[in-house]
Amino acid sequence: MEIHQFATSLTYGDAISDEMLEIQKVLKEKGYKSEIFIRFYEPKMAKYMRDYREYKKISSPQNVVIFHFSIGSPVSKMFFRIPDRRIMIYHNITPYEFFLDYHRILARECYKGRLEIKLFIDKVDLALGDSEFNRKELEVFGYTNTGVQPLLLNFSKFDQEGDPVVQKLFSNGKWTILFVGRMIPNKKFEDVIKTFYFYKKYFNPNSQLILAGDFRGMERYFAVLRDLVERLELNDVHFTGHVEFSELIAYFRLAHVYLSMSEHEGFGVPLLESFYMKIPVVAYAAGAVEETMNSGGILLREKDFFKTAVLLDILNRDEAFRKDVISSQLKALEKYKRENVGRTLLNHIERVSIG
C-alpha cells in the first residue's frame, strides 16, 4: 500500500503546506511510499512535489490518497475519479460574507467552495476536519463517516535564532503586542488595532504593535487598516507584509503578548506557535480558537477593547499571572505532540485500509 497526498498548491511557509510535508515524513518513517501531488507550487518547493496529472500512472485500489480540500480545483475532479481509497481533510473555507466589501472574486470562490464540498459526500471513505469545529461543519454538509485530524506541526523548527535585522530594528525597549496571519477581513486586524489604541493611550505609551502578514491581493482591506491607524493618530503600528520564516521567528522572540481578535478560524496555528515560544496568548473565542487553545492561554468571550487593554496591562505588570498563563499553554501543547498527532493519522489510515 502506498499513501499519497493531493492538494491544489504547495507554498513556502503556509500552514497546510507545512503539514503536508510533516505527514509525508511520518508516513515515510513508517515505511510507506508517499509523495505529494500538486497543481501550483512556489519554485523553492519544487523538490517536494509532483504534478497531480502524473498520479494516473501509479493510481491503484490498494493505495490511500489524502486530499487536502481546496476550492475550485482540477485536482478535486481527479480525486473524484481515482479508484484509490480516499481520505479528505477539510481545513475550512472562510464564509464569503467576510470578503464582499474587499474582494468580490474571493467572495465568489468561497461561496462556490462551500457548495463544491457537498459533491464529495458519497465519494470519500473518510472525511476529516482538522478540528472538531471543522468536523461538525462536515456533518452539517451531510458527511456521515467523519473524524478529527489535528494539524501535524513541527515546533522544533522554531529552535533557532531569528533574523538579526528584524531583531535590531524592533529591539527598542517597547512592550510588544504581536498578531500573525494573512491580512484578510475575518482576521479582524482592525480590532487588534483598536485594542492597542486603548492600551497605548491609557496604560503603556512605551508599547508597539506588530502585525505580521501578507496583504497582497487584499490592498483594499490594507488601505482601510492604514486609514484607521491614521485616524486614531497611532504611532508604533508596524505592518510587515510577507515575512520569511527567520523573520517570523524574530517577531515571536520580540513579542511580550500575542493578541488575536479573529472572528473565523478553522484551527489557528500561530496560537500554538506562540504557546511553544512561551508568549502569553489572549484570543477571542471564535470558530475553533477555544478548541485549539485546549484550556491554555486567555480566552475572550466578548469583544470589549478597553477591558482587553486592561487585561494586557495585567499581563505586563503581574509576573506571577504571566507565568501561570504560560504554564497553562505549555500543558495544552501536550495534545499536539508529533507522536500523538501522528498516531491519530495512522489510525485513520488503518480505519480506511481495512474497511
C-alpha positions in Angstrom: 0.0 0.0 0.0 1.2 3.5 -0.9 -0.1 6.6 0.8 -0.1 9.9 -1.2 -1.4 13.4 -0.8 -3.3 15.7 -3.2 -3.6 19.4 -2.9 -4.1 22.4 -5.1 -0.9 24.2 -4.1 2.3 23.9 -2.1 3.5 27.2 -0.7 6.5 28.1 1.4 5.5 29.0 5.0 1.9 28.0 4.5 0.5 26.0 7.5 -1.3 23.4 5.4 1.8 23.0 3.1 3.9 22.5 6.2 1.5 19.9 7.4 1.7 18.0 4.1 5.4 17.8 4.5 5.1 16.6 8.1 2.5 14.0 7.1 4.9 12.7 4.4 7.7 12.4 6.9 5.6 10.4 9.3 4.4 8.1 6.5 8.0 7.5 5.2 9.2 6.8 8.8 6.6 4.0 8.9 7.9 2.6 5.6 5.2 3.8 3.2 6.0 5.2 -0.2 4.5 8.7 -0.1 4.5 11.6 -2.5 2.7 15.0 -2.8 0.8 15.7 -6.0 0.2 19.4 -6.6 -1.2 21.8 -9.3 0.5 25.1 -8.2 3.8 25.5 -6.3 6.4 28.0 -5.5 9.8 27.3 -7.2 11.6 26.7 -3.9 9.1 23.9 -3.1 9.5 22.1 -6.4 11.7 19.3 -5.0 8.9 18.3 -2.6 6.1 17.7 -5.2 5.0 16.1 -8.4 2.4 17.3 -10.9 -1.0 16.0 -10.0 -1.6 14.8 -13.5 1.2 12.2 -13.1 -0.8 10.4 -10.5 -2.8 8.3 -13.0 0.4 6.3 -13.6 0.5 4.9 -10.0 -3.2 5.0 -9.1 -4.3 1.8 -7.5 -7.3 0.5 -5.5 -4.7 -0.6 -2.9 -3.4 2.9 -2.4 -4.7 5.6 0.0 -4.9 9.2 -1.1 -5.3 12.0 1.4 -6.8 15.1 -0.3 -6.5 18.5 1.4 -9.7 20.1 0.2 -9.3 23.4 -1.7 -11.8 25.4 -3.7 -12.4 25.3 -7.4 -9.5 23.0 -8.5 -9.0 20.3 -11.2 -7.2 18.4 -8.5 -10.6 17.7 -6.8 -12.0 16.5 -10.1 -9.2 13.9 -10.4 -9.8 12.9 -6.8 -13.4 12.1 -7.8 -12.3 9.6 -10.4 -9.4 7.6 -9.0 -10.2 4.1 -7.7 -7.9 4.5 -4.6 -9.3 4.6 -1.1 -9.9 8.3 -0.3 -9.5 10.5 2.7 -10.4 14.1 2.6 -9.0 16.6 5.1 -11.2 19.8 5.4 -9.3 22.9 6.6 -12.4 25.1 6.4 -13.5 27.7 3.9 -14.0 31.2 5.2 -17.6 32.4 4.8 -17.9 34.5 1.7 -19.5 37.4 3.6 -16.2 38.5 5.1 -14.9 39.4 1.6 -17.9 41.1 0.0 -16.5 44.7 0.6 -12.9 43.9 -0.2 -12.5 41.1 -2.8 -15.6 40.1 -4.8 -13.7 37.3 -6.7 -12.6 35.7 -3.5 -16.1 36.0 -2.1 -17.4 34.2 -5.1 -14.8 31.4 -4.8 -15.5 30.9 -1.1 -19.2 30.7 -1.9 -18.6 28.2 -4.6 -16.3 26.2 -2.4 -18.9 25.7 0.2 -21.2 24.3 -2.5 -18.5 22.2 -4.1 -17.6 20.4 -0.8 -21.0 18.8 -0.8 -20.1 17.0 -4.0 -17.7 14.7 -2.1 -20.3 13.3 0.3 -20.6 9.9 -1.3 -17.1 9.9 -2.9 -14.8 9.6 0.1 -14.2 6.8 2.5 -13.4 9.2 5.4 -13.9 12.9 5.8 -11.7 14.6 8.5 -11.7 18.0 9.9 -8.5 19.4 11.4 -10.6 20.5 14.4 -13.9 19.4 15.9 -15.3 22.7 14.7 -14.5 21.7 11.1 -15.7 18.1 11.6 -19.1 19.4 12.8 -19.3 21.6 9.6 -18.7 18.4 7.6 -21.7 16.8 9.4 -23.8 19.8 8.5 -22.8 19.4 4.9 -24.1 15.8 5.0 -21.0 13.7 5.7 -21.6 10.7 7.9 -18.2 9.0 8.2 -16.1 11.7 9.9 -13.3 12.3 12.3 -10.8 14.8 13.6 -7.2 15.0 12.5 -5.3 18.0 14.1 -2.6 19.6 12.1 0.7 17.8 12.3 3.1 20.6 13.4 6.9 20.7 13.7 7.5 23.1 16.6 11.2 22.3 16.7 11.9 24.5 13.7 11.4 27.4 16.0 14.5 26.4 18.0 16.8 28.7 16.1 17.8 32.4 16.1 15.6 34.8 14.2 16.5 37.3 11.6 19.1 39.7 13.1 17.9 42.7 11.1 14.4 42.4 12.5 15.8 41.9 15.9 17.9 45.1 15.6 15.0 47.2 14.1 12.4 46.3 16.8 14.5 45.7 19.9 13.7 49.2 21.1 12.7 48.6 24.7 9.0 48.8 23.9 6.4 46.3 25.2 5.4 44.4 22.0 2.0 43.1 21.0 2.0 40.6 18.1 -0.6 39.2 15.7 0.3 36.9 12.8 -1.9 36.0 9.9 -2.7 36.7 6.3 -4.3 40.1 6.1 -7.9 39.2 5.4 -11.1 40.6 6.9 -12.1 37.6 9.0 -8.9 38.0 11.0 -10.2 41.4 12.3 -6.9 43.2 12.3 -8.9 46.4 12.9 -10.0 45.1 16.3 -6.4 44.4 17.3 -5.5 48.0 16.3 -8.4 49.4 18.4 -7.4 47.4 21.4 -3.8 48.6 21.0 -5.1 52.2 20.9 -6.6 51.9 24.4 -3.6 50.1 25.7 -1.1 52.6 24.4 -3.2 55.7 25.4 -4.3 54.7 28.9 -1.8 52.1 30.1 1.6 51.9 28.4 2.7 54.6 25.9 6.0 52.7 25.6 4.5 49.9 23.5 4.3 48.8 19.9 2.1 46.6 17.7 3.5 44.3 15.1 1.0 42.9 12.5 2.8 40.2 10.6 1.0 39.0 7.5 0.9 39.2 3.7 -1.6 41.8 2.3 -1.0 41.1 -1.4 -4.4 40.7 -3.0 -6.1 42.5 -0.1 -4.9 46.0 -0.8 -8.3 47.5 -0.3 -8.6 46.0 3.2 -5.0 47.0 3.9 -5.9 50.6 3.0 -8.8 50.6 5.4 -6.4 49.4 8.2 -3.9 52.1 7.4 -6.7 54.7 7.4 -7.8 53.5 10.8 -4.3 53.9 12.2 -4.1 57.4 10.8 -7.5 58.4 12.2 -6.6 57.1 15.7 -3.3 59.1 15.4 -1.4 55.9 16.4 2.3 55.6 16.4 4.2 52.3 16.6 1.9 50.2 14.5 4.1 48.1 12.1 2.7 46.2 9.1 5.4 43.7 8.0 3.8 42.3 4.8 5.0 38.9 3.8 7.8 37.6 6.1 10.4 34.9 5.7 10.5 32.2 8.3 13.6 33.6 10.0 11.8 36.9 10.3 8.7 35.3 11.8 10.9 33.7 14.5 12.4 37.1 15.2 8.9 38.7 15.7 7.9 35.9 18.0 11.1 36.4 20.1 10.3 40.1 20.3 6.7 39.7 21.4 5.5 40.1 25.0 1.9 39.0 24.2 0.1 37.5 21.3 -3.4 39.1 20.6 -6.0 37.5 18.3 -9.4 39.1 17.7 -10.2 36.9 14.6 -13.8 36.0 14.0 -13.3 32.9 11.9 -10.6 30.3 12.5 -10.8 26.7 11.4 -7.7 25.9 13.5 -5.3 28.7 14.4 -1.6 27.6 14.0 0.0 30.9 15.3 -1.8 30.4 18.6 0.1 27.2 19.2 3.3 28.6 17.8 3.0 31.3 20.4 2.4 28.7 23.1 5.6 27.0 22.1 7.5 30.3 22.1 6.2 31.0 25.7 4.3 34.1 24.7 1.1 34.6 26.6 -1.9 34.4 24.3 -5.1 36.4 24.5 -7.6 35.4 21.9 -11.3 35.9 21.0 -13.3 32.6 21.2 -14.3 32.4 17.5 -14.5 29.2 15.4 -12.0 26.6 16.5 -10.0 29.0 18.7 -11.2 27.6 22.0 -10.6 24.1 20.9 -7.2 24.8 19.5 -6.1 26.5 22.7 -7.1 23.4 24.7 -7.6 25.3 28.0 -4.3 27.2 27.6 -3.9 31.0 27.4 -6.6 33.5 28.0 -9.9 33.3 26.1 -12.1 36.3 25.4 -15.9 35.6 25.4 -16.8 39.1 24.3 -15.2 41.9 22.4 -14.5 44.9 24.7 -11.4 46.7 23.5 -10.9 48.7 26.7 -11.3 45.6 29.0 -8.9 43.7 26.8 -6.4 46.5 27.2 -6.8 46.2 31.0 -6.0 42.5 30.7 -2.9 43.2 28.6 -1.8 45.7 31.3 -2.2 43.0 34.0 -0.1 40.6 31.9 2.6 43.2 31.7 2.6 44.1 35.4 1.8 40.8 37.2 4.7 38.4 36.6 3.1 35.5 38.6 -0.1 35.7 36.5 2.0 35.8 33.3 3.9 32.7 34.4 0.6 30.9 35.1 -0.7 31.7 31.7 2.5 30.4 30.0 2.3 27.3 32.1 -1.2 26.6 31.0 -0.2 26.9 27.4 2.8 24.5 27.7 0.4 22.0 29.2 -2.1 22.5 26.4 0.6 21.7 23.8 0.9 18.1 25.0 -2.1 17.3 22.8 -0.2 18.4 19.7 3.0 16.4 20.3 4.1 14.9 17.0 3.9 11.4 18.2 0.3 11.9 19.4 -1.0 13.6 16.2 1.0 11.1 14.0 -0.6 8.2 15.8 -4.1 9.7 15.2 -3.2 10.0 11.5 -2.1 6.3 11.2 -5.3 5.2 13.0 -7.4 7.0 10.4 -5.4 5.4 7.6 -5.8 1.9 9.1 -9.6 2.6 9.5 -9.8 3.2 5.8 -7.4 0.5 4.6 -9.1 -2.3 6.5 -12.6 -1.0 5.7 
